Amino acid sequence: MTQRIAIVTGANGGLGESMCKALVEQGRKVVGTFAPGHDAAAANWQEEMKQQGFDIIMKPVDVSDFNDCKRLLEEVESSEGSVDVLVNNAGITRDAPLKKMQQEQWQAVIDTNLSSMFNMSQPIFEAMCSRGWGRIVNISSLNGEKGQFGQANYSAAKAGIYGFTKAIAQEGAKKGVTVNSVSPGYIDTPMVRQVPENVLNSIVGGIPVGRLGQPEEIARAVSFLTADDAGFITGTNISVNGGQYMA
Ligand code: CAA
């Protein structure tokens, strides 16, 4: 069987790296994306991965820009082949309580964390359906499930991912295309380490497992959902949050 091609957005971020490694270990050819303008960091990371035995193709894309996503996907399809696995992982935070939140903070998070789902999925969804096989995993968040003080923008975007996921899961179901979400809790990444120490300590105190999660624990859920034999799992969410929120 030919090697399936997987795209991971935000590949060299806190969670993306573990996802890329897990997908390579699963036998996928992995194309990672990074935000335009960060070429040197992406190249260094790519080299570091290579040293560790993980060959990952890296390409820039602005996930908040539909035309740029279309361009990237056409480029990947012509240079590597059909994309069978898409992990919509890229995301940002612009935390502030609502009374202080600027419109730009709202818009940036909605565009990057929610519109990106449409921007990356729409251009390839029909092709996946016509080939009769596809896996899309959208990375949401614990805070999309429960809401979080200081994250009206982020919680709204991450909650929106559930509706998007369940809608297109219905559209892909008869065509062999599964669409699911994974909702990480507080994971030991640079994004979480930005949270003020006193706030983070109190958050960790509320995690029943008693610690931050590890990126590999998110990647495990992603590779489970993208596996060849995961075709009966669609339109659902896997929460990986140490028991912090039990829906
Ligand atoms: N519940 C209730 N009150 C809270 C609160 C909470 N969770 N967090 C803070 N407050 C209160 C404080 O006690 C303080 O109260 P007083 O004014 O009475 O002293 C007040 O809110 C602070 O308000 P400020 O206007 O001064 O807020 P600030 O400008 O300092 O901003 C914040 C605060 C940016 C929201 C900060 O609390 C923060 O960063 N919180 C963490 C947000 C968070 O969890 N982000 C997650 C990032 S990681 C991620 O997103 C990954 C993922 O998917 C899980």
Residues whose N, C-alpha, C, O or C-beta is under 5 A from the ligand:
A	BS01	CAA	T93 D95 A96 P97 S140 S141 L142 Q148 F149 G150 P184 G185 Y186 M191 V192 V195 P196 V199
